[in-house]
Amino acid sequence: MTRRNRRADYGRILIVGTGRAGVAAAEELRRQGYPGEIAMVGAEKEGPYDRPSCSKGILTGHKRPQDTRMPFHDEDLTWYLGRRAVDLDPDNRRVETDTGESFAYDGLVIATGSSPSMPKWAAEPGVHLLHNLEHAWSLRRALRDAERVIIVGGGITGSEVASAVRSMARNCVVIDSKQQVMVRALGEEVGNHVTDVMRGEGVDFRLGHRVASANRFRDGWMVQLDDGENLVGDVVVATTGGRPDTAWLENAGIDLSKGVVCDESLRVVGLEDVVACGAVATWPNLRYGPQLRKAEHWISSLEQGRGAARTLLAEDGDPGPVTVIPRFWTEQWGLRIQVCGELVPDGEVSISEMKRHRRDTARAGVVVGYHRDDRLVGLVSVNAAHAFTSLARAMIATPLPAVQATPMPLQTDKPLNTEIAEPARRRLASVA
């Protein structure tokens, strides 16, 4: 297909999704000199806001909803808020919304993110989710009179909720199927250290267990675990994640098995003049290999949004791959936790303790590096911001490996390497 001069062709670019990825795409379109109309369609009635605040300042009362507004350059953008996309007609280039409106486009950016999934065990209404600002405000009100909070899910959000709950002098119990919190995000080493800190802060754990049922009990809840234990609490919060918001794309004739499948430049496979970014997209991030990957955190969504915009405006020729180094941070329990890159399970792991003589490793500072083929590909630090910054900058500056994208459709069930080496672990000298 011969690509035309996109800047001249597009009269209107429609961006569906007003989160970090969608707003970043709009800003980049203007930065690249696109002069046409940019229409922003979003399901939430609020304008763009800082979603991470939902599990932090909103819950503790340090922030009000209006304090979470996301700063952005909004010149010459047309906003259509409170409109949820329900269908995409790629032949006629139109997006239908639940308000009965139909939005035409010349170029389309899909940035609808993820939608919360209510766990199967939550048969009765009243279980709190924490996916958007409305959820956070509702949970904030419920916490005012709560004495014991049951949190299902020990990921980043669940741990942040637990930190907020304990800061309000409420009791809480965290349930997770893993033996440590935040294992998927931080790896086992750091996850174990953070679990110890949380336990020392008074968090009651039920690790290695799943919820079998949750039922109303008098003025509160009774949650039954898979081993038959019953837990009683005033509030139940489910932080069990979400799924790509793709229901409105089911009639578009594209692969939605892992989200919206894109090529290495974030062009949606099977559609013309359509790109995707953020938590809804899956694409071969060639920095790490040809397999389909997702990048769901705030910084990654921002970078994907910018990359998708550049791809959409690409003139004749290849726009080049969009490569992202996943990175994020969280502050909880007096810990500043930072992550950069990919925590490969089959690589070599190096552990550096800032002050080895202290028993509270996490508070004293620790850096964990993940290596593959003698190359640093992942990094996690706790209370070691200076060391993390130096190593992360070097990692980001490393040239892109020579990896070719797999011809579409991509296969996601094949390992990146045909030979998986046994993990080799070494403890480095402390760098106090």
C-alpha positions in Angstrom: 0.0 0.0 0.0 1.4 3.4 -1.0 1.2 5.8 1.9 0.2 9.3 1.2 1.1 12.6 2.9 -1.0 12.1 6.0 -0.8 15.7 7.2 -2.6 16.8 4.0 -5.1 13.9 3.9 -6.6 14.0 7.4 -9.3 16.5 8.0 -10.3 15.1 11.4 -8.4 12.7 13.7 -10.6 11.1 16.3 -9.1 9.9 19.6 -11.2 7.5 21.6 -10.0 7.6 25.1 -9.1 10.6 27.2 -6.5 9.1 29.6 -2.8 9.5 29.6 -2.2 7.7 26.2 -5.0 9.6 24.4 -4.0 13.0 25.6 -0.4 12.3 24.8 -1.4 11.4 21.3 -3.3 14.7 20.9 -0.4 16.7 22.2 2.0 15.0 19.9 -0.2 15.5 16.9 0.0 19.3 17.5 3.7 19.1 18.2 4.2 17.5 14.8 2.3 20.3 13.1 -1.0 18.6 12.4 -3.4 21.5 11.6 -6.8 19.7 11.3 -9.5 18.9 13.9 -8.7 16.7 16.8 -11.8 15.3 18.4 -11.5 13.6 21.9 -14.2 11.1 22.8 -14.2 9.8 26.4 -16.5 7.6 28.5 -16.0 9.5 31.7 -17.6 12.9 32.3 -14.6 14.3 34.0 -11.8 15.7 31.9 -8.4 14.0 31.9 -7.1 13.3 35.4 -4.2 11.7 37.1 -5.4 8.1 37.5 -2.7 7.0 40.0 -4.1 9.5 42.5 -7.2 7.3 42.8 -5.3 4.8 45.1 -3.3 7.6 46.9 -4.4 11.1 47.7 -8.1 10.6 47.1 -8.4 7.8 49.6 -6.5 9.6 52.4 -8.3 12.8 51.9 -5.2 14.8 50.9 -6.7 15.3 47.4 -10.1 16.2 46.1 -11.3 15.2 42.7 -10.6 18.6 41.3 -7.0 18.3 42.5 -6.3 15.3 40.2 -6.7 17.2 36.9 -4.0 16.2 34.4 -2.0 19.1 33.1 -2.0 19.2 29.3 -1.9 21.5 26.4 -5.6 21.7 25.3 -5.4 24.2 22.5 -7.7 23.5 19.5 -9.1 20.2 20.9 -12.8 19.4 20.6 -14.0 17.4 23.6 -16.9 15.0 23.7 -17.0 13.7 27.3 -19.5 11.3 28.9 -19.8 9.3 25.6 -18.8 5.7 25.6 -17.8 4.1 22.3 -20.0 1.1 21.5 -19.1 0.3 17.8 -16.5 0.9 15.2 -17.4 0.9 11.5 -14.1 0.9 9.7 -15.6 0.7 6.2 -17.5 4.0 6.7 -14.9 5.4 9.2 -17.3 6.1 12.0 -17.4 5.5 15.7 -20.8 5.1 17.4 -21.3 6.0 21.1 -23.9 5.1 23.7 -25.5 8.5 23.3 -26.6 7.6 19.8 -24.0 10.0 18.2 -21.8 9.0 15.3 -18.3 10.4 14.9 -16.6 10.3 11.5 -12.8 10.2 11.2 -10.0 10.3 8.7 -7.5 9.0 11.2 -8.3 7.1 14.4 -6.4 6.7 17.7 -7.7 3.9 19.9 -6.8 4.7 23.5 -9.6 3.3 25.6 -7.3 1.7 28.1 -8.7 -1.1 30.3 -12.0 -1.7 32.0 -12.4 -3.2 35.5 -13.5 -6.8 35.7 -15.7 -7.7 38.7 -14.4 -11.0 40.2 -16.7 -14.0 39.9 -16.8 -14.4 43.7 -18.4 -10.9 44.1 -22.0 -12.1 43.6 -23.5 -9.4 45.7 -23.3 -5.6 45.0 -21.2 -3.4 47.2 -17.7 -4.7 46.5 -15.5 -1.7 45.8 -13.4 -1.5 42.7 -10.6 1.1 42.2 -10.4 1.8 38.5 -11.5 5.4 38.1 -12.2 8.6 40.0 -15.8 7.7 40.8 -14.6 4.4 42.4 -12.0 6.2 44.5 -14.4 8.8 45.8 -17.0 6.1 46.7 -14.3 4.1 48.5 -13.1 7.2 50.3 -16.6 7.7 51.7 -16.9 4.0 52.8 -13.6 4.2 54.7 -14.8 6.9 57.0 -16.7 4.6 59.2 -14.8 1.3 58.5 -12.8 -0.5 61.2 -11.5 -3.4 59.1 -11.0 -3.4 55.4 -10.5 -6.6 53.3 -8.3 -6.0 50.2 -8.3 -8.7 47.6 -5.2 -8.4 45.4 -1.7 -7.7 46.5 -0.5 -5.9 43.4 0.7 -2.3 43.3 -2.9 -0.9 43.6 -3.8 -3.2 46.4 -0.7 -2.4 48.4 -1.2 1.3 47.9 -4.8 0.9 49.2 -3.5 -0.9 52.2 -1.0 1.9 52.8 -3.7 4.4 52.7 -6.0 2.4 55.0 -3.3 1.9 57.6 -2.4 5.6 57.5 -6.0 6.2 58.5 -5.6 3.9 61.5 -7.9 1.3 60.0 -7.2 -2.4 60.2 -6.8 -4.3 56.9 -6.2 -7.8 55.6 -4.6 -8.4 52.2 -5.5 -11.6 50.3 -3.4 -12.7 47.3 -2.6 -16.0 45.6 1.1 -15.3 45.6 3.4 -15.7 48.6 4.6 -12.1 48.4 3.0 -8.8 47.3 3.7 -7.2 44.0 5.6 -10.2 42.6 4.5 -9.6 39.0 5.6 -5.9 39.2 8.6 -6.1 41.4 9.9 -9.7 41.2 10.2 -12.1 44.1 13.3 -10.5 45.8 11.8 -7.0 46.2 8.3 -8.4 46.7 9.6 -10.3 49.7 11.2 -7.3 51.3 8.1 -5.1 50.8 5.9 -7.8 52.3 8.0 -7.8 55.4 7.7 -4.0 55.7 3.9 -4.2 55.3 3.7 -6.9 57.9 5.7 -4.7 60.3 3.2 -1.9 59.6 0.4 -4.0 60.9 -1.1 -5.5 57.7 -2.8 -8.9 58.2 -2.0 -11.2 55.3 -3.6 -14.2 53.8 -1.1 -15.1 51.1 -1.2 -18.1 48.9 -5.0 -18.1 49.1 -7.9 -17.1 46.8 -11.4 -15.9 47.6 -14.2 -18.4 47.3 -17.1 -16.1 48.1 -18.1 -12.8 49.5 -21.4 -12.2 51.2 -23.2 -9.5 53.1 -23.1 -10.1 56.8 -25.1 -7.8 59.1 -23.6 -4.4 58.5 -20.4 -5.8 56.9 -19.0 -8.6 54.8 -18.0 -12.2 55.3 -15.3 -13.4 52.9 -14.6 -17.1 52.6 -11.2 -18.3 51.4 -10.4 -21.4 49.4 -9.3 -23.2 52.6 -12.6 -22.5 54.3 -11.5 -19.7 56.6 -14.0 -16.9 57.0 -12.9 -13.2 57.3 -15.2 -10.5 58.5 -14.8 -6.9 57.5 -16.7 -3.6 57.0 -15.5 -2.9 53.4 -14.2 -5.2 50.6 -12.0 -3.8 47.9 -11.2 -5.8 44.8 -7.9 -4.8 43.1 -7.7 -7.8 40.8 -6.9 -5.8 37.7 -8.8 -5.3 34.5 -9.0 -6.2 30.8 -8.4 -4.2 27.6 -11.5 -2.2 26.8 -12.2 -3.7 23.4 -15.9 -4.7 23.5 -16.8 -1.8 21.2 -14.4 -3.2 18.6 -15.9 -6.7 18.3 -17.5 -5.9 14.9 -14.4 -4.3 13.4 -12.9 -7.6 12.2 -9.6 -7.3 14.1 -7.7 -9.6 16.5 -8.7 -8.8 20.0 -7.4 -11.9 21.7 -4.7 -10.0 23.6 -6.1 -6.5 23.3 -5.8 -4.5 20.1 -3.1 -6.2 18.1 -0.7 -3.8 16.4 2.5 -3.9 14.3 5.8 -2.6 15.6 4.7 1.0 14.8 1.4 0.7 16.7 -0.7 0.5 13.5 -3.7 -1.7 14.1 -3.4 -4.9 12.1 -6.2 -5.2 9.6 -7.3 -1.5 9.6 -6.1 1.5 7.6 -5.3 4.8 9.2 -5.9 3.4 12.7 -3.4 3.2 15.5 -3.7 2.1 19.1 -1.8 3.0 22.3 -1.9 2.5 26.1 -3.3 -0.4 28.0 -5.6 -1.4 25.2 -2.8 -2.1 22.7 -0.5 -5.1 22.3 2.5 -4.8 20.0 6.0 -6.2 19.3 8.2 -3.9 21.4 11.4 -4.6 19.4 13.6 -3.5 22.3 12.8 -6.9 23.9 11.9 -9.1 20.9 9.2 -9.9 18.4 6.6 -11.2 20.8 3.5 -9.3 21.5 3.8 -7.2 24.7 1.8 -4.7 26.7 2.9 -1.5 28.4 0.2 -0.4 30.8 1.8 2.1 33.2 1.6 5.9 33.1 5.0 6.7 31.5 4.6 3.8 29.0 1.2 5.1 28.0 2.5 8.6 27.5 5.3 7.3 25.2 3.0 5.0 23.3 0.6 7.9 22.7 3.3 10.0 21.3 4.6 7.1 19.1 1.1 6.3 17.8 0.6 10.0 16.8 3.9 10.0 14.9 3.0 6.8 13.1 -0.4 8.2 12.1 1.2 11.2 10.6 4.0 9.4 8.9 4.5 10.4 5.3 5.8 8.2 2.5 8.0 5.5 4.0 8.3 3.5 7.2 7.6 5.5 10.4 9.9 3.2 12.3 9.2 1.0 15.4 7.7 2.4 18.6 10.0 1.1 21.4 9.2 1.7 25.0 11.2 0.9 28.1 8.5 0.1 30.8 9.1 2.2 33.9 7.0 3.3 36.9 7.3 4.2 40.5 5.2 4.1 43.6 5.6 5.5 47.1 4.1 3.6 50.0 5.0 2.6 53.5 7.8 5.1 53.5 9.4 3.3 50.5 10.1 4.8 47.1 9.9 1.9 44.7 11.2 2.4 41.1 11.1 0.0 38.2 12.7 0.2 34.8 12.8 -2.3 32.0 11.7 -5.9 31.8 12.1 -8.3 34.8 13.0 -11.4 32.9 12.4 -14.7 34.8 15.1 -16.5 32.9 17.9 -14.1 33.4 20.7 -13.5 35.8 19.7 -11.5 38.9 22.1 -9.2 40.8 21.2 -7.8 44.3 22.9 -4.8 45.8 22.1 -3.8 49.4 22.9 -0.2 50.2 23.6 -0.9 53.9 24.1 -4.6 54.4 24.5 -4.3 58.2 20.8 -3.3 58.6 18.1 -5.9 58.8 15.4 -3.7 57.3 16.8 -4.1 53.8 14.0 -2.3 52.0 14.1 0.8 54.1 17.9 0.9 54.0 17.9 0.6 50.2 18.2 -2.2 47.7 18.8 -2.5 44.0 18.0 -5.6 42.0 19.2 -5.9 38.4 17.9 -8.4 35.8 20.5 -9.4 33.1 20.2 -11.3 29.8 23.3 -12.0 27.7 25.4 -9.8 30.0 23.1 -6.9 29.3 21.0 -5.1 32.0 17.4 -5.3 30.8 15.5 -4.8 34.1 16.0 -2.8 37.3 14.1 -2.5 40.6 15.1 -0.3 43.5 13.7 0.6 46.9 14.9 3.7 48.7 17.9 3.9 46.3 16.9 6.7 44.0 20.4 7.9 43.1 21.7 4.4 42.1 18.5 3.7 40.2 18.7 6.9 38.2 22.2 6.3 37.1 21.6 2.7 36.0 18.2 3.5 34.4 19.7 6.3 32.3 22.4 4.0 31.0 19.8 1.4 30.2 17.6 3.9 28.3 20.6 5.1 26.4 21.5 1.6 25.2 21.0 1.3 21.4 18.0 -0.7 20.2 19.0 -4.4 19.6 18.8 -5.6 16.0 15.5 -7.5 16.3 13.1 -7.9 13.4 9.3 -8.0 13.8 7.6 -11.3 13.2 5.3 -11.1 10.1 1.7 -10.7 11.1 -0.2 -12.4 12.5 2.2 -12.6 15.4 2.4 -15.7 17.5 2.3 -15.1 21.2 2.7 -18.7 22.4 6.3 -19.2 21.5 9.2 -18.3 23.9 11.5 -15.5 22.9 14.6 -17.8 23.3 14.6 -21.4 22.3 17.0 -22.2 25.0 16.2 -21.0 28.5 19.2 -20.7 30.8 18.9 -21.5 34.5 18.7 -18.4 36.5 22.1 -17.5 38.0 22.0 -15.4 41.1 24.8 -13.5 42.6 24.9 -11.0 45.5 27.1 -8.0 44.8 29.0 -6.1 47.4 27.1 -3.4 49.2 27.3 0.1 47.8 26.7 2.2 50.9 
